[in-house]
């Protein structure tokens, strides 16, 4: 059937309107809008194709709202992959959009996998480095010790032997310090490592201040805390002798009772004048009764009664009072000085 050709006097607008009317089933008249004379199900569908489709979601409920309405797609590249009306009005997401989403998800998963692989690689490198540094390649070969004078060399060597051959990164410095401080003469120890194979030990020894005799006839050397630093046969004249009731057969490293520890602590608080005159200290095991025995040039010894002398504050107060009464030592008739009541 030959389509009518518009007359020459027909305007371009009328020509276009007439073509649209024939395409969509209308008669092109003013009372007949384009396509209005045809059922909705018979309307033409223009499909859209192309590679640059947007990531749109075709909602099922929107597609199902009006099955009678036509769906228009525009194919801008003329390819044969355009979606037809039947496919477009089906439930679900358009296949190419679904494929694109799958591709995006795969790309994101691949990026995550790359980061995980990188993290595993870094962790493996770190663990490998630690394994090498913790191996025998970096074992302790040199241990230097300082500050030791009276510290038992055999006990000290035991600690040194434990450190030798240990990887530097695995040296337990805290444990070594605790082991060293178990040695009687060691008051404080500090152990430090020096990569790749050195360890340094610094020792601060205790200061001996007094001595006491045990039931076995041996003398114990005490520090200010009453710790037994050494056990010797003869009486060391350089230290103040502490005596009192009870058996004191203590071993090296043990601590004397609180009375003897208080007496040893007081020795460090004596002024040079009093210290030069102190012959010995008498004390009970609980420290409730402490007495100083002082010597003088004229006359016999003088006994200074402190009463209880447990605690630094109590000792200082009573020693200050004693210092003020030292002139009484020049009186040959004075044999007792009582400073127990401050």
C-alpha positions as CSV (number, residue, x, y, z in Angstrom):
1,X,0.0,0.0,0.0
2,X,1.4,3.3,-1.1
3,X,1.6,6.0,1.6
4,X,0.0,9.3,0.7
5,X,2.5,12.0,-0.1
6,X,1.8,15.3,1.7
7,X,0.9,18.1,-0.7
8,X,3.4,20.8,-1.4
9,X,1.3,23.3,0.5
10,X,1.3,21.3,3.6
11,X,3.5,22.8,6.3
12,X,6.5,20.9,7.8
13,X,4.7,20.7,11.2
14,X,1.7,19.2,9.7
15,X,3.8,16.7,7.8
16,X,5.5,15.6,11.0
17,X,2.2,15.4,12.9
18,X,0.8,13.2,10.1
19,X,3.7,10.8,10.2
20,X,3.5,10.5,14.0
21,X,-0.3,9.9,13.7
22,X,0.2,7.1,11.3
23,X,3.0,5.6,13.4
24,X,1.0,5.6,16.6
25,X,-2.4,4.7,15.2
26,X,-4.0,8.1,15.4
27,X,-5.6,10.0,12.6
28,X,-3.7,13.2,13.3
29,X,-6.8,15.2,13.8
30,X,-7.1,17.8,16.4
31,X,-9.6,15.8,18.4
32,X,-7.5,12.7,18.3
33,X,-4.2,13.0,20.3
34,X,-1.3,11.1,19.0
35,X,-1.9,7.4,19.8
36,X,-5.1,8.1,21.7
37,X,-7.2,5.9,19.4
38,X,-5.3,2.8,20.0
39,X,-5.3,0.6,23.1
40,X,-2.4,0.9,25.5
41,X,-1.4,-2.6,24.9
42,X,-1.0,-1.9,21.2
43,X,1.2,1.2,21.6
44,X,4.6,1.0,19.9
45,X,7.7,0.6,22.0
46,X,11.0,2.3,21.2
47,X,13.9,0.6,22.8
48,X,17.1,2.1,24.1
49,X,20.4,0.3,23.7
50,X,24.1,1.3,24.0
51,X,27.1,0.6,26.2
52,X,26.7,3.6,28.5
53,X,23.6,2.6,30.3
54,X,23.3,4.2,33.8
55,X,23.2,2.0,36.9
56,X,19.5,2.2,37.4
57,X,17.2,-0.2,39.4
58,X,14.0,-1.2,37.9
59,X,11.7,-1.7,40.9
60,X,9.4,-4.6,40.6
61,X,6.5,-2.7,42.1
62,X,6.9,0.1,39.6
63,X,6.8,-2.3,36.7
64,X,3.8,-4.0,38.1
65,X,1.7,-0.9,38.8
66,X,0.3,-0.5,35.3
67,X,0.7,-3.4,33.0
68,X,-1.4,-1.6,30.3
69,X,1.1,1.2,29.9
70,X,3.8,0.9,27.3
71,X,7.4,1.0,28.3
72,X,9.7,3.0,26.0
73,X,13.3,2.1,25.5
74,X,15.6,4.0,23.1
75,X,18.3,2.2,21.3
76,X,20.9,4.8,20.6
77,X,23.4,2.5,18.8
78,X,21.2,0.4,16.6
79,X,22.6,-2.8,18.0
80,X,20.5,-5.9,18.3
81,X,21.0,-6.2,22.1
82,X,18.1,-3.8,22.9
83,X,15.5,-5.1,25.3
84,X,12.1,-5.8,24.0
85,X,8.8,-4.7,25.6
86,X,8.2,-8.2,27.0
87,X,11.6,-8.5,28.6
88,X,11.4,-4.9,29.9
89,X,8.2,-5.5,31.7
90,X,9.4,-8.7,33.4
91,X,10.1,-8.9,37.1
92,X,13.7,-8.2,38.3
93,X,16.7,-6.2,37.3
94,X,17.7,-5.7,33.6
95,X,20.4,-8.3,32.8
96,X,23.1,-5.9,31.7
97,X,22.7,-3.9,34.8
98,X,22.9,-7.1,36.8
99,X,26.1,-8.0,35.0
100,X,27.6,-4.6,35.7
101,X,26.7,-4.9,39.4
102,X,28.3,-8.3,39.5
103,X,31.4,-6.9,37.9
104,X,31.6,-4.1,40.4
105,X,31.2,-6.5,43.3
106,X,33.9,-8.7,41.9
107,X,36.2,-5.7,41.5
108,X,35.6,-4.7,45.1
109,X,36.2,-8.3,46.3
110,X,39.4,-8.4,44.3
111,X,40.6,-5.2,46.0
112,X,39.8,-6.6,49.4
113,X,41.7,-9.8,48.5
114,X,44.7,-7.7,47.5
115,X,44.7,-5.9,50.8
116,X,44.4,-9.1,52.7
117,X,47.3,-10.6,50.7
118,X,49.4,-7.5,51.4
119,X,48.6,-7.7,55.1
120,X,49.6,-11.4,55.2
121,X,52.8,-10.7,53.4
122,X,53.8,-7.9,55.8
123,X,53.0,-10.1,58.8
124,X,55.1,-12.9,57.3
125,X,58.0,-10.5,56.8
126,X,57.7,-9.3,60.4
127,X,57.5,-12.8,61.8
128,X,60.4,-13.9,59.7
129,X,62.5,-10.9,60.9
130,X,61.6,-11.7,64.5
131,X,62.5,-15.3,64.0
132,X,65.9,-14.4,62.6
133,X,66.6,-11.8,65.4
134,X,65.5,-14.3,68.0
135,X,67.7,-17.1,66.7
136,X,71.2,-18.1,67.8
137,X,72.6,-15.7,65.2
138,X,72.0,-12.9,67.7
139,X,72.8,-14.8,71.0
140,X,74.4,-13.1,74.0
141,X,78.2,-13.5,73.8
142,X,79.4,-10.7,76.1
143,X,78.1,-9.9,79.6
144,X,79.7,-7.0,81.5
145,X,79.2,-6.5,85.2
146,X,79.8,-3.4,87.3
147,X,79.4,-2.3,90.9
148,X,80.2,-5.7,92.4
149,X,82.7,-5.7,95.3
150,X,81.4,-8.1,98.0
151,X,78.8,-9.9,95.9
152,X,79.3,-13.6,95.9
153,X,81.1,-14.4,92.6
154,X,79.7,-17.9,92.3
155,X,76.1,-16.7,92.6
156,X,76.8,-13.9,90.2
157,X,78.4,-16.3,87.7
158,X,75.2,-18.4,87.7
159,X,73.2,-15.4,86.4
160,X,75.8,-14.6,83.8
161,X,75.9,-18.3,82.6
162,X,72.1,-18.2,82.2
163,X,72.4,-15.1,80.0
164,X,75.1,-16.4,77.7
165,X,73.8,-18.0,74.6
166,X,70.3,-16.5,75.0
167,X,69.0,-14.5,72.0
168,X,69.2,-10.9,72.8
169,X,65.5,-10.4,72.1
170,X,64.6,-13.2,74.4
171,X,66.6,-12.0,77.4
172,X,64.3,-11.8,80.5
173,X,65.9,-8.7,82.1
174,X,63.3,-8.5,84.9
175,X,63.9,-12.1,85.8
176,X,67.6,-11.6,85.8
177,X,67.3,-8.6,88.1
178,X,65.1,-10.5,90.5
179,X,67.7,-13.3,90.6
180,X,70.5,-10.9,91.2
181,X,68.7,-9.2,94.1
182,X,68.4,-12.6,95.8
183,X,72.1,-12.4,96.4
184,X,72.7,-11.2,99.9
185,X,75.0,-8.2,99.1
186,X,72.9,-7.0,96.1
187,X,70.4,-4.2,97.0
188,X,69.5,-3.3,93.5
189,X,70.4,-4.7,90.1
190,X,69.8,-3.4,86.6
191,X,70.1,-5.5,83.5
192,X,70.0,-4.1,80.0
193,X,70.6,-5.5,76.5
194,X,72.7,-4.0,73.8
195,X,72.0,-5.4,70.3
196,X,73.3,-7.6,68.7
197,X,75.0,-9.7,71.4
198,X,75.8,-7.7,74.7
199,X,74.2,-7.6,78.1
200,X,75.2,-5.1,80.8
201,X,74.6,-5.7,84.6
202,X,74.8,-2.8,87.1
203,X,74.8,-3.7,90.8
204,X,74.3,-1.5,93.8
205,X,75.5,-3.3,96.9
206,X,74.2,-3.0,100.4
207,X,76.2,-1.1,103.1
208,X,77.2,-3.1,106.2
209,X,76.6,-1.1,109.4
210,X,76.5,-3.5,112.3
211,X,77.3,-7.0,113.5
212,X,75.7,-9.5,115.9
213,X,76.8,-12.8,117.4
214,X,74.9,-16.0,117.0
215,X,74.6,-19.0,119.3
216,X,77.1,-20.8,117.1
217,X,79.8,-18.2,118.0
218,X,79.8,-16.8,114.4
219,X,79.2,-13.2,113.7
220,X,76.6,-11.9,111.2
221,X,77.2,-8.7,109.3
222,X,74.0,-6.6,108.9
223,X,72.9,-3.8,106.7
224,X,70.4,-1.1,107.7
225,X,67.5,-3.4,107.0
226,X,68.8,-6.1,109.2
227,X,69.7,-8.4,106.3
228,X,72.6,-10.8,106.9
229,X,75.2,-10.0,104.3
230,X,77.9,-12.4,105.5
231,X,78.7,-14.9,108.2
232,X,82.3,-14.8,109.6
233,X,84.2,-16.2,112.4
234,X,85.8,-13.2,114.1
235,X,84.1,-10.0,115.3
236,X,84.5,-7.2,112.7
237,X,85.6,-4.2,114.7
238,X,84.5,-1.7,112.1
239,X,80.9,-2.3,112.8
240,X,78.7,-1.6,115.9
241,X,78.0,-4.7,117.9
242,X,74.3,-5.4,118.5
243,X,73.5,-8.0,121.2
244,X,70.4,-9.1,123.0
245,X,68.4,-12.2,124.0
246,X,67.5,-15.0,121.7
247,X,69.4,-17.3,119.3
248,X,70.4,-15.6,116.1
249,X,71.8,-18.3,113.9
250,X,70.8,-16.7,110.7
251,X,72.0,-17.7,107.3
252,X,73.3,-15.3,104.6
253,X,70.5,-13.4,103.0
254,X,68.0,-13.8,105.9
255,X,66.6,-10.9,107.8
256,X,67.0,-10.3,111.6
257,X,64.0,-9.6,113.8
258,X,62.5,-6.1,113.9
259,X,64.5,-5.2,117.1
260,X,67.9,-5.9,115.5
261,X,66.8,-4.3,112.2
262,X,65.8,-1.1,114.2
263,X,69.1,-1.0,116.0
264,X,71.0,-1.4,112.7
265,X,69.0,1.4,111.2
266,X,69.8,3.7,114.1
267,X,73.5,3.3,113.5
268,X,73.2,5.3,110.3
269,X,71.5,8.1,112.2
270,X,74.1,8.6,114.9
271,X,76.1,11.8,114.7
272,X,79.8,11.5,114.4
273,X,80.3,12.5,118.0
274,X,77.9,9.9,119.3
275,X,79.0,7.3,116.8
276,X,82.7,7.6,118.0
277,X,81.6,6.9,121.6
278,X,79.2,4.0,120.8
279,X,80.5,0.7,122.0
280,X,77.5,-1.5,121.5
281,X,73.7,-1.6,121.3
282,X,71.4,-3.8,123.4
283,X,68.0,-4.5,122.1
284,X,65.1,-6.9,122.5
285,X,63.8,-9.0,119.6
286,X,60.7,-6.9,119.3
287,X,62.5,-3.6,119.6
288,X,60.5,-2.5,122.7
289,X,63.7,-1.8,124.7
290,X,66.8,-0.4,123.0
291,X,69.9,0.9,124.8
292,X,73.1,2.5,123.7
293,X,76.3,1.8,125.6
294,X,78.7,4.8,125.3
295,X,82.3,5.1,126.4
296,X,84.0,8.2,127.9
297,X,87.5,9.1,128.8
298,X,86.9,9.6,132.5
299,X,84.7,7.0,134.3
300,X,82.9,3.9,133.2
301,X,80.4,3.4,130.3
302,X,77.2,5.3,130.1
303,X,73.9,3.6,129.3
304,X,71.5,5.6,127.1
305,X,67.9,4.3,127.4
306,X,65.8,4.9,124.4
307,X,62.8,2.6,125.3
308,X,61.0,1.6,122.1
309,X,62.9,2.9,119.1
310,X,61.0,1.3,116.2
311,X,60.4,3.9,113.5
312,X,62.6,6.6,112.0
313,X,60.7,9.5,113.5
314,X,60.9,8.1,117.0
315,X,64.6,7.5,116.6
316,X,65.4,11.0,115.3
317,X,63.5,12.7,118.1
318,X,65.4,10.7,120.8
319,X,68.8,11.2,119.1
320,X,68.2,14.9,119.1
321,X,67.5,14.9,122.8
322,X,70.6,12.7,123.4
323,X,72.8,15.2,121.5
324,X,71.6,18.0,123.7
325,X,72.7,16.0,126.8
326,X,76.1,14.9,125.7
327,X,77.7,17.3,128.2
328,X,76.5,14.9,130.9
329,X,79.1,12.4,129.8
330,X,81.7,14.7,131.4
331,X,80.1,14.1,134.8
332,X,81.7,11.0,136.3
333,X,78.7,10.5,138.5
334,X,76.3,10.0,135.5
335,X,75.9,6.4,134.5
336,X,72.5,6.5,132.8
337,X,70.9,9.0,130.4
338,X,67.2,8.4,129.8
339,X,65.7,9.8,126.6
340,X,62.8,7.3,126.3
341,X,60.3,10.1,127.0
342,X,60.5,12.9,124.4
